[in-house]
């Protein structure tokens, strides 16, 4: 994971997906952000976005986006995408729209 974390600075954008578990992100997401901070990975100005599924509360994508914006000074491209449980046809369309918007932003850079 350490090598992958260091390589984040080489990318134009970072999109993370995380389910909400007990009103928080999962441990793997926390580890990703912590390792990036410890290694001093510079993500300032890069495009960031977050999405995720939830069963009850749905905070995790918002938490991830907030960390990207406040701790890493990334430009959050869109409001976090939240899908309850498994996406239905409307949810899948929202996912596709989310992906298209992000792709368009990255293409403009």
Secondary structure, DSSP 4 states (H G I P E B T S, - for coil): -HHHHHHGGGSSEEEEE---SSSS--HHHHHHHHHHHHTT---TT-EEEEEEEESS---HHHHHHHHHHHTT--EE-SPPEEEESS--HHHHHHHHHHHHHHHHHHHH-
